[in-house]
Amino acid sequence: MSWAELELVVPRGRLDQVSGVLFGLGAVGLQEDHLPGEKPPVRQPWDTHAPAPPSERLIVRAWWELAQISQVRERVAAEVCGWPDVGEPAWKTLEDGGWDEAWRAHCKPVRVREGLVIAPPWCAEPGDLILEPGMAFGSGEHPTTRAMLDVIATRAVPGARCLDVGTGSGILAIAAAHLGMDVWGIDTDLQAVQAAADNASINTLRMRIDATPLQDVRGGFELVVANLYAEVLVALAPELIRVCAGHLAVAGVLLEKADMVKEALGALRLVEERPEGDWISMEFER
């Protein structure tokens, strides 16, 4: 089936009015979005500053079956686009076919080193680690995750223990297990725990993955990895230091917040800093 997509720039104050008209014209769905460069940053629980003011204008997208679009175009022009503060309509045709292929083309293997490649199932080669695409897979290309994968590839010792704090999709834990480490991944998000367990199963890797709080983890680990926000790393620093029996690798840290993480982990020796763009990863050792 083919679809017609309408895109309009609408003042926030007219959003409900415009949406009501478009739904009244038979739109099968609406989507609101920010203009490029106007999306406010995600507010975190630890943020104390005032939230950013809401955008004055928004993009509204609406969809109709292509077969009914000729009359809809005329009525949109008459009932919506006559308002002086509403932008010019932009129409395009969407085909169901092609979306899947474009999405798949975007998801490519992440090659960390020889013998450590993470790939979506449709282009995985024998020996690759398989991760279903989505947010979890995309993070394999993010500089923070890539830096952690590089550390794991360098520090992994078969039989040694690895703790993945905030395991998420399990990408780091899976890489460590693939290289022969005895891995335990923990996460406070039960959905993440299940996703990581599923990804481990797809790759026929055995590891422990659960929601055990870090403060309840006992023993030392030759490698600890934590790809978390700087504020979370600072809060967890005493426990991260306690469980580290060798190397600790942290990422997810904005450059401007690197010093607060270094200070919190000051009981360990900083052995490497790896800035990349707005981010920095760091490696410490006991």
C-alpha positions in Angstrom: 0.0 0.0 0.0 1.1 3.6 -0.8 0.7 6.5 1.6 0.7 10.3 1.3 2.6 12.2 4.0 2.0 15.8 4.9 4.5 17.8 6.8 3.6 21.2 8.3 5.4 23.7 10.6 2.9 24.8 13.1 3.0 27.3 16.0 2.7 25.5 19.4 -0.4 27.5 20.2 -2.2 26.1 17.1 -1.1 22.5 17.6 -4.4 21.1 18.9 -6.4 23.0 16.4 -4.4 21.8 13.4 -4.3 18.2 14.7 -8.1 18.2 15.1 -8.6 19.4 11.5 -6.2 16.8 10.1 -7.8 14.0 12.1 -11.2 15.3 10.9 -9.9 14.9 7.3 -9.3 11.2 7.9 -5.6 11.2 8.8 -4.6 7.7 10.0 -1.9 9.0 12.2 -0.1 12.2 13.4 3.4 12.8 14.7 4.8 15.8 16.4 8.5 16.6 16.1 11.0 19.4 16.8 12.6 21.4 14.1 16.3 20.6 13.4 18.4 22.0 16.2 15.5 22.9 18.4 15.0 19.7 20.3 15.7 20.4 24.0 18.2 18.1 25.8 16.7 15.1 27.7 16.3 16.1 31.4 18.0 13.8 33.8 16.9 13.1 37.4 20.0 14.9 38.7 19.5 18.1 36.7 18.9 21.1 39.0 18.7 23.9 36.4 15.4 25.1 35.0 14.1 23.1 32.1 14.5 24.6 28.6 11.5 26.6 27.4 9.3 24.7 25.0 9.8 25.2 21.2 7.6 27.9 19.7 7.1 25.9 16.5 6.8 22.2 15.9 6.7 19.9 12.8 3.4 18.0 12.4 3.3 15.0 10.1 0.1 13.3 9.0 -0.6 10.3 6.8 -3.4 9.2 4.5 -3.9 6.3 2.1 -2.7 7.6 -1.3 -6.1 6.7 -3.0 -7.9 9.4 -1.0 -5.4 12.2 -1.2 -6.6 14.4 -4.0 -9.6 15.7 -2.0 -7.5 15.9 1.2 -4.9 18.1 -0.5 -7.5 20.7 -1.4 -9.2 20.7 2.0 -5.8 21.0 3.8 -5.0 24.0 1.6 -8.3 25.6 2.4 -8.8 24.7 6.1 -5.2 24.7 7.5 -2.8 26.4 5.2 -4.8 29.6 5.0 -3.7 30.6 8.5 -0.8 33.0 8.1 1.3 31.4 10.9 1.2 27.9 9.5 4.0 26.9 7.1 3.6 25.7 3.5 2.6 22.1 3.2 5.1 19.6 2.0 3.7 16.4 0.5 5.4 13.2 -0.4 4.5 9.6 -1.3 5.7 6.7 0.8 5.8 3.1 -0.3 5.6 0.2 2.1 8.3 -1.6 0.2 11.8 -0.1 0.6 11.5 0.9 4.3 12.8 -2.4 5.5 15.6 -2.5 3.0 16.7 1.0 3.9 16.6 0.2 7.6 18.7 -2.9 7.0 21.2 -1.1 4.9 21.8 1.4 7.8 22.6 -1.5 10.3 26.0 -2.7 9.4 28.5 -4.9 11.3 30.7 -3.3 14.0 34.2 -4.6 13.5 36.2 -4.2 16.7 39.1 -6.4 15.8 39.8 -9.7 14.1 37.6 -12.3 15.7 35.3 -9.7 17.4 32.6 -8.5 15.0 29.0 -7.6 16.0 26.5 -7.9 13.2 22.8 -8.0 12.6 21.5 -11.4 11.7 21.0 -10.8 8.0 24.7 -10.0 7.3 26.5 -12.0 10.0 29.3 -14.2 9.0 30.3 -17.4 10.8 32.0 -16.4 14.1 30.3 -13.0 14.3 28.3 -12.0 17.4 24.6 -11.5 16.5 22.6 -8.6 17.9 19.2 -7.7 16.7 19.0 -4.1 15.4 17.4 -1.3 17.3 18.6 1.1 20.0 20.8 -1.6 21.5 22.5 -2.5 18.2 23.0 1.1 17.2 24.9 1.7 20.3 27.6 -0.6 19.1 28.7 2.2 16.7 28.5 5.0 19.4 32.0 6.1 20.5 31.3 5.3 24.1 30.4 1.7 23.4 33.1 1.2 20.7 35.7 2.4 23.2 34.5 -0.1 25.8 34.6 -2.9 23.2 38.2 -2.0 22.4 39.1 -2.2 26.1 37.4 -5.6 26.3 39.2 -6.8 23.2 42.5 -5.7 24.8 42.0 -6.8 28.4 40.0 -10.0 28.0 41.7 -13.0 29.6 40.0 -16.4 29.2 38.7 -17.6 32.6 39.1 -14.2 34.3 36.0 -12.6 35.7 34.2 -9.6 34.1 31.4 -7.5 35.6 29.3 -5.4 33.3 27.5 -2.7 35.3 24.4 -1.4 33.5 24.5 -4.2 30.9 21.7 -2.8 28.7 21.5 -4.9 25.6 24.4 -7.0 26.9 26.7 -6.0 24.1 29.7 -5.6 26.3 29.0 -8.7 28.4 28.5 -10.8 25.2 31.8 -9.6 23.8 33.6 -10.5 27.0 32.0 -13.9 27.1 32.8 -14.5 23.5 36.5 -13.9 24.3 36.4 -16.5 27.1 35.7 -14.5 30.2 33.5 -15.5 33.1 30.9 -12.7 32.8 28.2 -11.3 35.1 26.0 -8.5 33.7 23.8 -6.5 36.0 21.1 -3.9 35.3 18.3 -2.2 37.3 16.0 -2.3 34.2 14.3 -5.7 34.1 13.6 -5.3 30.4 17.3 -4.7 29.7 18.0 -7.9 31.7 15.7 -9.9 29.5 17.0 -8.3 26.3 20.6 -9.1 27.3 19.7 -12.7 28.3 17.9 -13.1 24.9 21.0 -11.8 23.0 23.3 -14.1 25.0 21.0 -17.0 24.1 21.1 -16.2 20.4 24.8 -16.4 20.5 24.8 -19.6 22.6 26.9 -17.9 25.3 26.6 -18.7 29.0 26.8 -15.9 31.4 25.0 -14.6 34.5 22.7 -11.7 33.8 20.3 -10.3 36.4 19.1 -7.3 38.4 21.4 -7.7 41.4 22.3 -4.2 42.8 25.9 -3.4 42.6 26.2 -3.0 46.4 25.1 -6.7 46.7 27.8 -8.0 44.3 30.5 -9.9 46.2 34.1 -10.6 45.2 36.5 -9.0 42.9 36.6 -8.9 39.1 39.7 -8.6 36.9 37.7 -6.4 34.5 34.8 -4.1 35.3 33.1 -2.2 32.6 30.5 0.5 33.1 29.0 2.5 30.2 26.9 5.0 32.3 26.3 8.7 32.7 29.0 10.6 34.7 26.6 11.3 37.5 25.7 7.6 37.9 29.4 6.7 37.8 30.1 9.2 40.6 27.3 7.8 42.7 28.5 4.2 42.1 32.2 5.0 42.5 32.8 3.5 45.9 31.2 0.2 44.8 33.0 0.2 41.5 36.3 0.6 43.3 35.4 -2.2 45.7 34.7 -4.8 43.0 37.6 -3.8 40.8 40.4 -6.4 41.2 42.3 -5.3 38.1 41.0 -2.9 35.5 37.9 -0.6 35.4 36.8 0.9 32.1 34.1 3.6 32.2 32.4 5.5 29.3 29.2 7.5 28.7 31.0 10.5 30.1 30.8 14.0 28.5 34.1 15.7 28.2 33.0 18.6 30.4 32.2 16.1 33.2 35.4 14.0 33.0 37.1 15.6 36.1 34.2 14.7 38.4 34.5 11.1 37.4 38.3 11.1 37.8 38.0 12.6 41.3 35.4 10.0 42.3 37.5 7.1 41.1 40.7 8.6 42.5 41.5 5.5 44.6 42.4 3.8 41.3 45.2 4.8 38.9 44.1 6.4 35.7 46.0 4.6 32.9 44.2 5.9 29.7 41.9 8.6 28.5 40.2 8.4 25.2 38.4 11.5 24.1 36.2 11.2 20.9 34.0 14.1 19.9 32.0 15.3 22.9 32.6 12.0 24.8 35.5 10.5 26.8 36.2 7.0 28.0 38.7 6.2 30.7 40.5 3.2 32.0 41.7 2.7 35.6 43.6 0.0 37.4 44.1 -1.0 40.9 
